[in-house]
Amino acid sequence: MEIKFKREIYLLITLVVLLFFWAGVMEDSRVANLFWLGLLMTVTPFLTLIRGWRGIKVERLLPEGRIFSGDKLRIKLNIKNNSIFPILWLKVLERYPLKYMIKHQTLSEISVPVHFLTKKGTKHEYLLQDVPRGKLKWDKVELYRTDLLGFVETKKELPLLDEVTVYPKFVYIPVDNLYNRDDEKQGVTKLIKGNDYSQISGVREYQRGDKLSLIHWKVSAKKNTLMSKEFYPLLNQENHIILDCYRKNYGEDYDPQFELAVSVAASLINSLGRFNKNLTLKFNNKSGDVVTYKNKTYFIKEAMEKLALVEHDGYQTLEKMLNEQYSYWHRGVTLFIITNRLDDKLIGKFYQGNGKGRIKVFLVGGEKFGNYDFIKGVKSLKDLSG
């Protein structure tokens, strides 16, 4: 407990001492009354110290359920007094979580004045607007008390640990938007049943019952026999979502482009993860985190937990990471790459790789890059559903 005396109380004590001697010399009742009044004013602040902090308790209540970035967060404070003696002139100070202050570039706090706290207690609530992704943490509340005249102030820090995880915002992406015109040129077609896409993986001899639309006429003419197209389901092949977390691409603390990149990854996870069993989430970050599919509920839950806490702390470029993990492009693998920076060299590799695997690049914070259908500029989540 910290105690701070105002300068005025020392002047008051000096005045009381002088009045004491003056009353003894003058033997004047009016001076004596002034002495007793001054003495009472001097003793009052010390009654505040004697009362102390016994019985005071503060509870912080956080909302239940999942919270997403950009949401409003309503916090409730229950201030209780378990003692039969009331507490006068109390102030409760609550500081905002550090991540919130970094995003909004403010040093904000909530001050709750309570002039008379009885055993009944009191309640207070406040609202955090536009909360950031990540883990919001509170570690304490600060309590202040003063006497009626304001001569003395006491302070106590009450440990009160709480935290809440804020998940990245996401939208559901139509599967039609995940494959481009290059895929269509190479044989991707919508199946009649199910929400699936397929690509031509080869040809075989015509079998009775094959649709005429599946006949590959050019190959049939060369072989002088009917040949049918064989299809490989794109959404049943391996799909890797890669989030670029290279630190030099982003600002030091809160970066809106990185937050958008995380939201794009969350949108892909929640869109593809509902029906795709061969999905992997990779991070180009310091620890090289990877989340692999085990079951739908587990995968989406773990991936969202990772995305809620990921930071842009990667030490290697996206190109270096891809060269190490994808030294050659595997046939039957689709890469969904999320980054905010591209150069001609990397685009050239993507263009060459599209001939063997499938690549879709989401360029956050930028326009469509050149005339490449596999690159999509994303300035907001609305661009994913359009």
Secondary structure, 3 states (H helix, E strand, C coil): CEEEECHHHHHHHHHHHHHHHHHHHHCCHHHHHHHHHHHHHHHHHHHHHHHCCCCEEEEEECCCCCEECCCCEEEEEEEEECCCCCEEEEEEEEECCHHHHHHHCCCCEEEEEEEEECCCCEEEEEEECCCCCEEEEEEEEEEEEECCCCCEEEEEEEEEEEEEEEECCCCCCCHHHHCCHHHHHCCCEECCCCCCEEEEEEEEECCCCCCHHHECHHHHHHHCCCEEEEEEEHHHCEEEEEEECEHHHCCCCCCHHHHHHHHHHHHHHHHHCCCCCCEEEEEECCCCCEEECCCHHHHHHHHHHHHHHCCCCECCCHHHHHHHHCCCCCCCEEEEEEECCCCHHHHHHHHHHCCCCEEEEEEECCCCCCCCCCEEEECCCHHHHC
